[in-house]
Amino acid sequence: MSEGSDNRAMPPASFRVGDFVGNDYELLKVLGRGGMGVVFEARHRFIDQLVALKVLYPHLLTEENWQRFVREARALGRLDHPGVVKIFNCGIDAGRAAPFYVMELIKGDSLADLISQRGALEEELAIRAAIEAARALHFAHGMGVVHRDVKPSNLVLPRSAKGSNLNLKVLDFGIAALSSDRLSSNERQRLTATGQIFGTPYYMSPEVVTGQEASPLSDVYSLGCTLFEMLTGYVPYKGESMFETLGMHLSAPLPSLSETCGAQFSTELELLVARAMAKNPRERYSSMQMFAVDLERYLNNRPVYGTGVKSEGFPALEQTLEGNDPDAELRARLKSGLLILLTLVCLTLLGLVAYHFVKPAPPKAATPVDVTFEAKTGETSTVSLLSQKIEVNGEGFSGGRKVSEEDSALISRGYEISRTKKSIKFQFPNSRIGEIWIPGGAREAKGALTIPLKSDDKYEFIIFGDTPREYIAGLKPNSFDLQLRFSKASDFHLAERYVKGWSALKQIRVEQMVLDKDLLLLDALPPSREFSVGHCDIKYPLLKCRQIHKARIIYINSAHGKEFKAFLAELPQLDRLEELCLSTLELADDDIDNLARAKQLRCLNIEKTEISPAQLTKLMSLPQLKGLKVHDCLFRPKEILQALESCPNRRNLVLNITIPTLSTKNIEKLKALGHKLDEPTFNWTKTDMATIRRKVLELELYERESLKLDGGRGYVNFSEL
């Protein structure tokens, strides 16, 4: 915590300098006050350690608040990050019934102190501070913790900072969340006025102003406000009253940095801050990490969002038209294409490891039932088919993980325990059966779990390939966007009985298997919006499976065989198909010709797959193409311009490609590992980028993040080296 002094009167029954808290901590001086409590510098009476101690006002303590306080403290204790102030201890002082935190003592000044002393900060200092804050906040978001009160007074620069590394610390994590979902209406209004529980009005996001739950994107907005103040010396919105200020966050146009303080700022920086402070959360940076990436690129004089070229790591597509745009959903879906393909590669590799090292538990004893199906045996590309009989137990399992009586009871009762206006409580089996994707990342579906209620849509629930299909029955039909993964064909027909009542699935994914006529068993499942094939030897015509015809998005990763080529030739028959994602493949000229005949395609993603400039030209001829992503192939600007001439829809096209630039970090890493650098003899200039950008709706350029394997097939990500 930052040092300081404050001699204002304290509320009755509060602590004073010289008092002991929790019998062990002697209060030495006041460091600061807020609407929820007071921060002291304190000393442990036995080990003589100096700490910062925050005491919450006793009148805010209720039994429910205390229980939440404990849960928050445990979560915050896991935030082990150099940019987050460490919490050493928490408890409740019995004498005054006041909860307290014991934190790391930071000798330094808050950004609020610096702004008060200097006015606007130097541009580089402000941006470096924002970068370090964004990194710390991104880490917290990944742990499921939203700050809710990001502002200059909660960002401290230690006096020990040296060089370009500021060692910035983020304070007061989670305090604002102490009682936000349990307070009465009167308490909400009173505590909102203090500016602590729901955030401080000068930095509060529009969605929080309207009463919605704070999310990681709310923190992005607040950090954008903080950066605005660091650069100009003024908050972006300041009305005559708190309510007027809140209203300005909702509807007032964002003032420019230059107009606010009279200094000159670049267009890139103006638009960078404007994106962070977009009133619609969907139009902001998608994460703190993305915000930090663009800030770093700006400092290094490299292209950022403000020039119309987004930095690497961004989702491939953003909403660019108004809300009722019929193509908005397509552009949004193209965002996740690359991420899903990369995830598929990682998960299939993990599946192989699990298969070889985890011994399946024996099935529950039951009356044998003869089921005939074709199993696959063999090695590498030599595959033989033989008909054999297997025993399936009474629950419908062909071996693998055993379902205990306790789990069977949970399945029969259903996993959902209760729900409120803001959250849902589940009791899953103690062993993980899948994961739920919520804001901030994936949560494992195991044990007791509470997730925020998503009123406008459903969360994605992924059932893993090694999860017995019976566990699906514990989910309420249509309560999630359900994704079913299969790692063995024998599970295809077993899934049918447990998805009765589901009207549709989000995705069916088959991976690491030989696909033959067993594929037809998937037609008994509800229709799936997406179909994914990963690392499969395709031995049966894919289009004979009706699920393929119903899918609007298809992912193919590392597939091979003549049936794969036949699938590409038959693409025009899939009249519902809108988006195709291809990864780690070898495409011949006839394959590209077949892709170019799929005139219904509106989004096409190609990753870790070599294509030539001539082939790119053919793909751009697709008449309805709205989004094209080609990663890991390096094209000259003039090759892109020539290909665009064949694109009839280029004015509506979002183009996403890889440029030859390598970051210094990746160059050093490759050299240290002895990898040959296949550096191209050309690069992209800002003029090239601007010329191409004028011809398309939107241009996204990504730095190289993978290396083609020497003497072999495929690519490897730098992060995996």
N, C-alpha and C positions, 0 to 999 in steps of 0.2 A: 504494500500500500504506500501511497505517496505521503510525505511528511507535510505537516501543516498545523494550524491551530485555529480554534474556534471557541470563543468564550460566550456564545449565546446560551440562554437558559435551556435546560433539558427538561423533558416531560417528567411529571411526578413518578416516583418509584423507579427511576432509571439509575444508572451507575455514574459514579464520579471518579475523578482521578484520585488514586490512593486506595480505592476499593479492590477487593479480590473477586474474581469471577471463577466459579467452579472450584473454589478453594485453592487453585494452583496459580492463577494468572493475576499478577498485580498490574493495575491500570496506571500507565505512566503519563500519557497525554492524549488529547483528542486529535485524531487525524482528519476526521470529517464526519458529516451527518447527512442523512437522507430521510426520506419519508418512512422507511422501514426500521431504521435503527442508527446506531452510532458506531464509528470505527475508532478504536484506540490503539496506540502503541502500548504493548504490554510485555511483561517479563515473567517467564516461568520461575516460580519461587525456588525450585530445587536445582534445575540445570542451568539457570541463568541465561536462557535463550530469549532473544528479543523476537517478538512476533507481532503481527497485526491481528486484532481481535474485534470481530463485529458482533455487537449485541443487538438482538431484535427487540423492539419495544414489547413489554409484557402484555399490553392490552390487545396485541394482535394474536396472541397464542390461544388456540383451541385444540381439542383432541385431534380433530381431523387435520388441522394445520400442522400439528406436531408430527403426525404420521407421514404427511407429505414431506415435511422438512427432513425427516430421517431418510426417506427414499431419495430426495434430491441430493442430500449430503453424500450418500453412497455413490450416486452417479458421478458427482463432481470429484469425488476422491479418485475416480478412474481417469480423470483428465490429466494424464502425465505428459505434458507438452511444454517445451521451453518458453512458449509464448503465453502460457496460462499460469496465473498465480496458484501455487500449490496450497491445498487445504490439508492441514496436519491433524485437525481434531474438530469435533463438534460435540455439543452437549446442551444441557439445560441447567441453569443456575437455580438450585432449589430455593434459595432465599427469596428471590424476586420472580421466580417462575418465568425466566427469560431465556430463550434459546440463544446460543452463540456459536460462531465459527472461529477457529484459530487458523490463521493463514500466514503464508510467507510474508515477511516485512520487506518491502521494496523501498530502497532509498533513492528517491528521484522525484520527478515532476510529472504531473499528468499533462496530457495535451491541452486540457482546459486551462491549466496554469500557464502554459507557454503561450497560448493564444491570448490570454488576458494580459500577459506581460509584453508580448511583441506585436500582437495583431496577427496578420497573415504570416504563416510560416513559409520558409523557402520551399519552392516547388519540389525539389528532390527530397527534402526531409519529409514533407507531407506525403508524398507518394510512397517512400520507403516505409513510413509508419503504417500507411494503409495496407501495404503488401504484407507486412508482418502480422498485423491484426487479422487480415483475411486468412492467412495460413492457420493461425491459432483457432479462429472461428470455424474454419473448414474441418479441422480435427475434431472439434467439439460436436459439430453437426454429424460427423460420422459416428460418434458415440451416442447419438440420440439426444443431445443437449442443445437447446436453443437459448441464446443469451437473453433476448427480449429487451435489453436496455443498452445497446451499443451507443456510446457517446464519448466525447473527448475526455470527460472526467473519469471514465472507466478504462482509459488507455494510458499507461504510465511508461515513461522512458527512464530506466535506471541510470544513475550517474556513472555507473561502471561501463556504460556502452562505449565501444571503440570502433573507429572506422565506419564502414557503410552498414555494418550490422548493428542495429539500434538496440537489440535485445528487448524489444517492447513487450510489455506484459498486459494481458487483458484481465480486468478485475470483475468481481461481482457476478460470476457465472451462476445462473440458476436462481438467484435470490428473488428475481421478479416472478419466477414460476411458483413460488412457495404456496400460494393459495388461490391462483387465478381461476381454478375450476370449482372451487368450493365456497366462495364468498357469497354472501347475500347481496341483493341489488344495492342496498344502502352502503354496505362496506365497499363494494366495487366503486361506487361513485366517490366515496370519501378518499379511497386509496389512489384512485386514478388522479385525483386532484394533487396528490403529493408527487406524482410523476415517477413512481417506483414500480408498482406491480405490473402495469401494462406498458411501461416505457415512458420516456420523457417526451412531452409534446413536440419539442423542436426536432426530434429525430424519429418520430413514430410513423410507421408505414401506413398507407391508406387502408389496407385490409384490417389492420389492428384498430384503427380509428373507428371502423364500422362494426367492431365487436367480433371479428373472426379470430380464430386461434393463430398465434404467432407461429411462423415457420422459418426455416433457414433463409428463405427469400425475404422475409421481414428484416432479418439481420443484414442482408445485402443492402436493402434500402437505407437502413440506419447508418451503415458504414459509408454509404454514398453521401448522406447528409453530413457525416463527420468529415469526410474528405473535402466536401464543399466548404465547410467552415475553416478547415486548416488552410486551404488555398486562398480564401478571401478575407478571413477574419470575421465573417458574418454567417449566421445560420441562414439556410435557404428560405425559410418561411418564418415570419414573426408578425403576428397580429396584435391588436390592442388587448386581446384577452386570450386565455387558453383555448376557448372554443373557436375563436376566429382562426387561431393558428392551426388547429386540427382541421378546420374546414379548408384551409389553404392546401394542406396535404392532399385533400380529396380532389380539388378541382382547379386550383390556381396553376397557371403555367410555370414551369421551372425557370427562374431567372438565369441568365448566363453568368458565368464566372466573371467575365470581363466587365459586364455592365454593373455587377454588384460592387466591385471594389475599384474599378478604373484601371486595373492592370491588364496587360494583354496576355491572353492564353491561346494556345493553338486550338484549331478546330477539333483535332483528334482528342485532346483532353476534355474539351467541352462535351463532346458526344460520349466519351467514356463515362464521365460522371452522370450524364443524362440517362445512359442506359442503366446504370446501377440504381437510379432514382425513378425509373419508369413507374407510373401509377399502377399499371397492370403487371402483376407479378410475373406473368408469362413472358413479358417483354424485357425483364431484367436479365442479368447474368444468371445462368442456371445454377451456379454454385459459387461459393467463396473462392474455390480454387480457380474457376474461370476468371473471376474478377482479378485475382492476383496475377494470373498469367498475362492478361492484357496490360496491367499496370507495369509489369516487368518489361514487356515488349515496348511500351511507350518510353520507359527510361533508356532503353537500348536503341531508340530511334528505328524501331521496326514496325511493320504495319499492324494496326489494331482495328477494332470495330469502327472507330470514328472515320476511317478512310474507306469504309465499305468492304474491307477485307477482315474477316474474323481470325482470331488467333487459333493455333493448334489446340486441340483438346475441346473445342467448343462443340456442342451438338451441331449436327450438320445442317440443320434447318431451323429457322425461327418463324414465328407467325409474322407475316409481312403484310397481310391484308386485314380488313376489318372482320368483326366477329362472325357474320353470317356467310363468309366466303366458303363456297362448297369445296374448295381445294385446300382449306386450312388444315383439315385433318391429315391429308396426305403429306403436306409439308412437315407437319409435326411428327408423323410416323417416320419420315426419313431421318429425323434426328437420331433415333435410337438404332438405326440399322447397323452401323459400325460397332457400337457397343455390344449389341446382342451377338454379332458374329464373333467378336473377340471373346465374349463370355462363353460361347459355345465351345470354342477351342479349349479354353482353360478347364471347363467342366468335364469335357470328354476325357482329357488327360487325367484329371482327378478320378474319374470313373474307372479308368484302367488300373490306377494304383490301388483303389479300394477293392477292385475285383481280385487282384492278385494277393492282397495282404489281409483281407478280412474273411475269416472262415464263416460261411453261413450257418446259422443256427438250424437245428433239425425242425421240421414242421410238426405242428401239433398232431397228435395221433387222431385219426379219423378213418372212416370207412373209405377204402380206396375206390376211386372212380377212374375208369379207363378213358383216357382222352388221347386220341391219335393226332399228332401234328408232326411237321417236318422239322427236325433239329439240324443244326449245322455243325460240322466238325472240320478240322483241317488247319493248316497253317498258311500264312502269307496269302498268296493269290490262289493257292490250290484249295478248292472248296468242294467237298463231296456232300451229297444229300442222302440221308438215310431215314427211313420211317421207323420210329420207335414209340413205345408207349411209356407214359410217365404217370406217377400217382399224384393226384391232386387232393389235398385234404379237404375236409368239410367246409372250410371257409373259402376255398377256391385258390389256395396257394400251391405253387409247385416248388416248395422248399424255400430257402432264404430265411429272412428274419422272422422270428416267432412272435405271434400276437398273444400277449399275456391276457389272463382273465381280467386284470385291472384295466388294460387298454380296451378290451372288448366292452367293458362297462362304460368307459368314456365314449366309445364310438356309439353305443346304443343311446346314451343320454344326449350326445351332441357336445361339441367342444365349447360352444358359446354359453357363458354363464349368465351374463347380464350386460345391459347396455344403458347408457345415459345419453343425454343430448350431445355429449362431447367425446365419449369413449366407449369401447367394447372390451369386455373381459372374457378371456378364453382360458380353458384348462386343457392343454394338449398332453399327449403321452410324454413321458420323461425323455424318450429318445426322439431325436429330430425326425419329423416326417416331411418337412419341406421348409419353405420360407415365404414370408409376406413382405411385399415391397411397399414401404411407407415413406413419407418425406424423411430424408436423412439417410436412406439406405434400406437394406434388407434386414428383417428380424426373423430369427429362427423360430419355426413353429414347434416349440417343445415346452413342456411345463406350463406354469402360469404366465400369461402374457396379456398386457393391456395395450391397446393401440388406439389412437385418436379416431373418432368417427369421421368418415368421409361422406359428407351429406350429398355431394353433387355427383359422385361416381363410386365405383368399387375398386378395392385394392386388388393387385395381382397376387394369386396364391399359386406357388409352384410345388407340385408333387414330384419328388425326385424319382429317378429311374429305379433305385434300389428300395423304394418304399413299397411294402405290400399294398395292393390296391384296396384292400378292405378299409384302410384308414381314410379313404375318400369319403366313406359313408358318414363320418362324424361331422362333416361340413354341411351347413344348411344349403340346399340347392340354390344356385344363382346368387349367393351372398358374396362371391368373389369372381374376378376374372380368372378362371381356373386354367392353369397350364399343366398338362400331363406329359411327363417325360418317360420314355421307354428305352431300356437298355437291353431287353431281350424280347423276342417275338412272342414267347409263351405268355407274356402279360397282356397281349392285345385283347384276347377274348375275355380275360379275367376282369378287365376294367369295366366292361359293359354294365354288369349288374350294380356297380357302385356309383354310377353317374346317372342313374334313372332320376328324373325330376329336374335335371339340368337342361335348360333350353339351348345352350350354346357353350362352347369352350373358347378361351382366348387363344390357346396354342396347343398343338400336338407336336412333340419333338421325338424323333427316333434317332438313335446314335449308336455308333460302334457295333454294327450288326450286318448280317447279310439280309437284304430285303428280297423276299420272294413272295409267293402268293399269300402268305400269312398277312401281308399288308392289307388284304381285303377285309380282315377282321376289324380294322379300324372304322369301317363304314357303319358298324353298329353303334358307334359313339355319337353324341350330339355333334352337329356341325361345328367346325373350328374356323375361326377367322384367320389363323396363321398356321402354316405347316412348315416344319423344319426337319431337314435331313442332314446329319453330320457324321462324317467318317464312315460311310456305309458303302458296301459293295452292292450295287443295285442289280438284281438278277431278274426283276419282274417289271413289266411296264408300269410306270408310276401313274399314268393317266387312267389305268383301270380301277384305281382307288377313287371313289367318289369324293372323299375328303379333299383330294387335290383340286377337284373341280370347284369346290365350295370356298376354298381359301382365297382371301384377297391379298395376302402377303405370303410369299414362299422364300425360305432360306435354304440354300444348298452350300454345304461346307465340306471340302475334301472328298467329294464323291467321284467315282470312276466307274467305268464299264460302259458297254455299248448301250445299255438302257438309259444311261444318263444322256448320251448324245441323242437318243431317240426322244427323250423328254424335251430337250431344247428344240428339236424339230417340230414337236407337237404343241409348243407354247401358244400359237395362235388359237388353239381350241379352248384355252382357258379364258372364257370371256369375262369371268369375274375377277381375274387377276389384275391387280393395280400396281403392286410393288414386288420386285424380284431382287434378292440379295445373294450375291455369289462371292464365295471366298475360297482362296487356296485351291484354284483349279487350273487346268491347262485347256485353253480355248483355241481351237483351230479356226481357220477362216470360215469354214462351213458352219461352225458353231456361232460365230459372230453374225453370219448371214441369217441364221435362224432367229437369233435374238432381235435382229433388226426387222424381222417380219412380225414380231409380236406387237402389233400396232396399238393394242389396248394398254400397254404399259405406260404408267405415268411417273413411276419412280424406279430407278435402276441403280443399285449399289454394287460396285465391283472392287474387291479388296484382295491384296496379295495374289494377284493374277495378272500376268503380262498381257498387255494389248498394245498394238502399234498405232501410230497416228492415223493410218488409213482405217483401221478398225474402229477407232474412236469416231471418225467421221461418219461411218455407217451407223453407229449407235445413236449419234445425235440426230439422225434422220427420222427417228420415231416421232410421229406427228403429235402425240398427246403428252410428250415428255415434259414433266414439271420439275423433276429433280434428278440430277445425275451426279453420282459420287464415284470417282475413280481414284483409289488410293494405291500408293506404292509404285505406280508407273510415273516416270519423269518425262514431262513434255516441255518443249520449247514454247514460249508465248505465241510465236507465229503458227505453230502447229495447232494450238487451241483456236486461234482466230480463223484458220482455214477450216477447221472442223465445224465451227459455229456457222459458217456460211451455208452448211447443209441442213442446219437446224431450223425448221419452219416455225418453231415455237420458242425461239431463243429469248424473246422479250419477256416470257413468263418462266424462264428457266432459272433454277437455283443450281449453280455449278460448284462442285466441291472436289478439289483436286490437290495432289501433293506436289510441292515445289522442292527443288534439290537442296535447299538450305539445310545445313546440319548445325544444331546448337553446339556451342563450345564444349559443353558437358559431354555430349554424345561423341564428339570427335575424340576427346581425351580418353573416354571409356573404351572406344573401339581400338585406339592405338595401344592402350595399356594391355588389352586382351590379345593383341597381335592380329586383329582382323584387317583384311585388306580394304582400303577405302576406295570404292569405285566412284570417285567424285566426277560429276559431269563437267564439261568445259563451258557451261553456260549458267546463267542465273537469271532471276527475275528482278526487274527494276520496278519502281513505283509507277513509272510511265506505262510499262507493260500491264500492270495490274489495273490501272485506271482505264486503259483502252479496252480491255476485256470487260471490265465492270460496266462500261457504258452499253455493252451489247447484250447483257443479260439482266435478269431481275435482281439477282444477288450472286456474289462471288465469295467463296470461302477457300482460303489457301491454308494447307496444313504443312508443317515441316515434316521431314522424313523421320519416321519413328520405327523403321524396321530395316533389316539388312537381308539382301538376297544371299542365300547360303552358297558358299563357294563350291562349285563342282556338284551341287545337288539341286534338289527341287524345293521350292517353297521359300518362305521368309521366316525370320525370327525377329521379334520385337527387341529393341535395345534394352528395354526393362527386364527382359528374360536372360540377357547375356551374363 
